[in-house]
Structure formats: C-alpha cells, structure tokens
Amino acid sequence: MLLISILLEMVVAALGIALAVRKKKKYGWFIALTFILYIFYDLANLFPLPVSQDLLSFVFFAATASILWAIWNIFLEA
C-alpha cells in the first residue's frame, strides 16, 4: 500500500510542477516541494536509509510549511 501511496505522491508532485510551469502558478512549486518531501519521508521509512529522526521531523515540518504557503496563496487567489 505504501508503494502505491508513493506513486500517487509522484503524480501529485508532477502535477504541481505542471501547474507552476504551464499555468504560471507559483504555488505549484510549493505543492510539488511538499510531495517531493513526502516521497523522501516515505522512502526513508520504507527502506533502511541512514536518516536521523531529527532530519525526518524537519522534512515533515518543511512539507507542512510548504503546503500551508501553497494553500494560503490559493485562498488569496480565489
């Protein structure tokens, strides 16, 4: 199930990049960043990668801040 989730996160990241590039929406980059960070986080938990828990906590925080910025900008645009 986690592999399917990672694949879906990859699709969302690609769509975020497409939103930024094709539609000229800056928040697309932050959506993409969020899901790229989620991919890293999930891969670090799936495979025995030598990643500290502190780094994973920071990655998760950065992903949350990134999506907050994106959603705030979508809200302001609507």
C-alpha positions in Angstrom: 0.0 0.0 0.0 2.9 2.4 0.8 4.3 1.9 -2.7 1.0 2.9 -4.2 0.9 6.0 -2.0 4.5 6.9 -3.1 3.5 6.6 -6.7 0.5 8.8 -6.2 2.7 11.4 -4.4 4.9 11.3 -7.5 1.9 12.1 -9.7 0.9 15.0 -7.4 4.4 16.4 -7.5 4.5 16.2 -11.3 1.1 17.9 -11.4 2.4 20.6 -9.1 5.3 21.2 -11.4 3.0 21.3 -14.4 0.8 23.9 -12.6 3.8 26.0 -11.9 5.3 25.8 -15.4 2.2 25.6 -17.7 -0.2 27.7 -15.7 2.4 30.1 -14.2 1.1 29.5 -10.7 4.0 29.9 -8.2 2.1 27.8 -5.6 2.5 24.8 -7.9 6.2 24.7 -6.9 5.3 24.5 -3.2 2.8 21.8 -3.9 5.5 19.9 -5.8 8.0 20.5 -3.0 5.6 19.2 -0.4 5.0 16.0 -2.2 8.7 15.5 -3.0 9.4 15.8 0.7 6.7 13.3 1.4 8.2 10.9 -1.1 11.6 11.2 0.7 10.0 10.8 4.1 8.1 7.7 3.0 11.1 6.2 1.3 13.2 6.8 4.4 10.6 4.9 6.4 10.2 2.1 3.8 13.8 1.3 3.3 16.6 1.2 5.9 18.1 4.6 4.9 20.6 6.1 7.3 18.5 9.2 8.1 18.1 10.6 11.6 14.8 11.0 13.2 15.6 14.8 13.6 16.0 15.1 9.8 12.8 13.3 9.2 11.0 15.6 11.6 12.4 18.6 9.9 11.4 17.2 6.4 7.8 16.7 7.7 7.7 20.2 9.1 9.1 21.7 5.9 6.4 19.8 3.9 3.7 21.1 6.2 5.0 24.7 5.9 5.2 24.4 2.1 1.6 23.2 1.7 0.4 25.9 4.1 2.1 28.5 1.9 0.5 27.0 -1.2 -3.0 26.8 0.3 -2.7 30.3 1.6 -1.9 31.6 -1.9 -4.7 29.6 -3.5 -7.0 31.1 -0.9 -5.8 34.6 -1.7 -6.3 34.0 -5.4 -9.9 32.7 -5.1 
